[in-house]
Amino acid sequence: MAITHAVASGMGGMRAAGDLVARMQIARGMKIDEAKKYVADKLGVAVFDLTDPIIMNEVREDLGLGILHPNVRSPKCMEAKFNIAKLLDIEINCVNRFRQKAGI
Amino acid sequence: MGKIRTRYGDGTPVELDESEIMRDLEEGTQDAAGRGNIPVLSKEELLHLFDIFSSSHRFIGVEAGKEVVLSYDGTPIKFSRAQVNADRLQCLQIYEKILGADTLEMGYPDYSFKPIKSMVTYEQPLMEQILSVTTAPIFYGAMPNLGLYSQPDGPFPNPAELLPQGKIDEARQSYDSSVEHAVRDIVYVSSALIESGADAIMLDTVGAAGDADYLASLKATEALNEKYPGVCVELGMAGEFVLGMHGELEYDGRTLAGMYPHDQVKVAEKAGVTIFGPVVNTNTNESSPWNIARAITFMKACCEVANIPVHVNMGMGVGAMTVHDHPPLDVASRASKAMVEICRLDGL
């Protein structure tokens, strides 16, 4: 069922920009059109590109936002979330706590 | 056009002709409109649904550009249920990297706040580990499940035993006490997970025990917002209609019993809910066209009044999905496309 919805209607998660649009709903309570536009503007792409895995892989790799098949030295997981918080100008709970605990 | 293959709400295949499909679509929307006192779907919307159901493709999806965010409930439990032996951390990695999930959700197999309270210190380090190896936002989900607060599972007299004896006041008193304890447990567990870095809290299957269950969730949301300003709470309902098991409970001066999704979302907004997950139950005796027209009529009315993102519940047995553990791709993809395109949803 999760696969059915992901293929029929979903934004593709990390394959594209689904996780980033979701972050705007979570952090700012944005409705879908506003969240998509906000993320597209921050990434410098068209709204239509947000679900394109080829375009988004390149954009995410360039901006260090985490990709599906990360290279050895590319930012991933928590590192990527630091970059996402900065780029989208939002607070990410675990990033803030990591920063606080590590004394960064 | 010959017969169109579709299904009943339980998934059983059925062949209908064009006039039968159109009749079911019309009757489905009329059923919802009558119950919810909301408008029926327009002629254009019904024709769009007809086009979706008359497609000969086994799988269809939304028009490019209309995709929405997906959130989940009981994610790792689905693996356990299928007897796939993966730890919860691995489950979420699979959802993120392989299943295209936009968000992730960590929940405990005993998916209620009350049992989690006593072992939440074991949930916190796992949440911290999962957060360090994933990128997508993580919800922590559980149910308020007020049924666990009455005897023999909990401390208070069982309303289901009191009500048949005519002990209405005693039953209501029991619900009032349960609400107080449930709020305490929800806030305790949610606070622990927020302090371990969770991105959001998912209150799932809200209202399963009636209006008291819904009230506990609204009050807990309020308390969490007070404690952690701006915290994200997604509130997913159990059914389309708030059962009046207590009958007199109010929130913000509004009686909760009898509320349909377009009213539920307004009190959820007032309580500080960030994302609302309404439900419409699937009727197994009716066809998929009937169920989807009915579900969309309710959801469209909800989306039109909502100021917060709406993620319609479309799991097994709700949102016109068939009442089956693995809904067939044909009607599931049609329901997904139809719901997103007509309701202008924010997510599923």
Chai-1 contact restraints between the chains, C-beta under 6 A:
chainA,res_idxA,chainB,res_idxB,connection_type,confidence,min_distance_angstrom,max_distance_angstrom,comment,restraint_id
A,M1,B,P327,contact,1.0,0.0,6.0,A-B,restraint_1
A,A2,B,L99,contact,1.0,0.0,6.0,A-B,restraint_2
A,I3,B,L99,contact,1.0,0.0,6.0,A-B,restraint_3
A,T4,B,L329,contact,1.0,0.0,6.0,A-B,restraint_4
A,T4,B,A332,contact,1.0,0.0,6.0,A-B,restraint_5
A,T4,B,S333,contact,1.0,0.0,6.0,A-B,restraint_6
A,H5,B,L70,contact,1.0,0.0,6.0,A-B,restraint_7
A,H5,B,S336,contact,1.0,0.0,6.0,A-B,restraint_8
A,H5,B,L348,contact,1.0,0.0,6.0,A-B,restraint_9
A,A6,B,L99,contact,1.0,0.0,6.0,A-B,restraint_10
A,A6,B,G100,contact,1.0,0.0,6.0,A-B,restraint_11
A,A8,B,G61,contact,1.0,0.0,6.0,A-B,restraint_12
A,A8,B,S333,contact,1.0,0.0,6.0,A-B,restraint_13
A,A8,B,S336,contact,1.0,0.0,6.0,A-B,restraint_14
A,A8,B,K337,contact,1.0,0.0,6.0,A-B,restraint_15
A,S9,B,V62,contact,1.0,0.0,6.0,A-B,restraint_16
A,S9,B,V68,contact,1.0,0.0,6.0,A-B,restraint_17
A,S9,B,S336,contact,1.0,0.0,6.0,A-B,restraint_18
A,S9,B,V340,contact,1.0,0.0,6.0,A-B,restraint_19
A,G10,B,L70,contact,1.0,0.0,6.0,A-B,restraint_20
A,G10,B,G100,contact,1.0,0.0,6.0,A-B,restraint_21
A,M11,B,E67,contact,1.0,0.0,6.0,A-B,restraint_22
A,M11,B,V69,contact,1.0,0.0,6.0,A-B,restraint_23
A,M11,B,D102,contact,1.0,0.0,6.0,A-B,restraint_24
A,G12,B,G100,contact,1.0,0.0,6.0,A-B,restraint_25
A,G13,B,G100,contact,1.0,0.0,6.0,A-B,restraint_26
A,G13,B,A101,contact,1.0,0.0,6.0,A-B,restraint_27
A,G13,B,D102,contact,1.0,0.0,6.0,A-B,restraint_28
A,M14,B,T135,contact,1.0,0.0,6.0,A-B,restraint_29
A,R15,B,G100,contact,1.0,0.0,6.0,A-B,restraint_30
A,G18,B,D102,contact,1.0,0.0,6.0,A-B,restraint_31
A,D19,B,D102,contact,1.0,0.0,6.0,A-B,restraint_32
A,D19,B,A136,contact,1.0,0.0,6.0,A-B,restraint_33
A,V21,B,V69,contact,1.0,0.0,6.0,A-B,restraint_34
A,A22,B,V69,contact,1.0,0.0,6.0,A-B,restraint_35
A,A22,B,D102,contact,1.0,0.0,6.0,A-B,restraint_36
A,A22,B,T103,contact,1.0,0.0,6.0,A-B,restraint_37
A,A22,B,P137,contact,1.0,0.0,6.0,A-B,restraint_38
A,R23,B,P137,contact,1.0,0.0,6.0,A-B,restraint_39
A,Q25,B,V69,contact,1.0,0.0,6.0,A-B,restraint_40
A,Q25,B,P309,contact,1.0,0.0,6.0,A-B,restraint_41
A,I26,B,P137,contact,1.0,0.0,6.0,A-B,restraint_42
A,I26,B,D199,contact,1.0,0.0,6.0,A-B,restraint_43
A,I26,B,A200,contact,1.0,0.0,6.0,A-B,restraint_44
A,I26,B,C232,contact,1.0,0.0,6.0,A-B,restraint_45
A,G29,B,T274,contact,1.0,0.0,6.0,A-B,restraint_46
A,G29,B,I308,contact,1.0,0.0,6.0,A-B,restraint_47
A,K31,B,P309,contact,1.0,0.0,6.0,A-B,restraint_48
A,K31,B,D346,contact,1.0,0.0,6.0,A-B,restraint_49
A,I32,B,V68,contact,1.0,0.0,6.0,A-B,restraint_50
A,I32,B,D346,contact,1.0,0.0,6.0,A-B,restraint_51
A,F48,B,G65,contact,1.0,0.0,6.0,A-B,restraint_52
A,T51,B,E67,contact,1.0,0.0,6.0,A-B,restraint_53
A,G66,B,T135,contact,1.0,0.0,6.0,A-B,restraint_54
A,C77,B,V133,contact,1.0,0.0,6.0,A-B,restraint_55
A,C77,B,T135,contact,1.0,0.0,6.0,A-B,restraint_56
A,M78,B,S132,contact,1.0,0.0,6.0,A-B,restraint_57
A,A80,B,T135,contact,1.0,0.0,6.0,A-B,restraint_58
A,N93,B,G197,contact,1.0,0.0,6.0,A-B,restraint_59
A,N93,B,D199,contact,1.0,0.0,6.0,A-B,restraint_60
A,C94,B,L131,contact,1.0,0.0,6.0,A-B,restraint_61
A,C94,B,G197,contact,1.0,0.0,6.0,A-B,restraint_62
A,R97,B,G197,contact,1.0,0.0,6.0,A-B,restraint_63
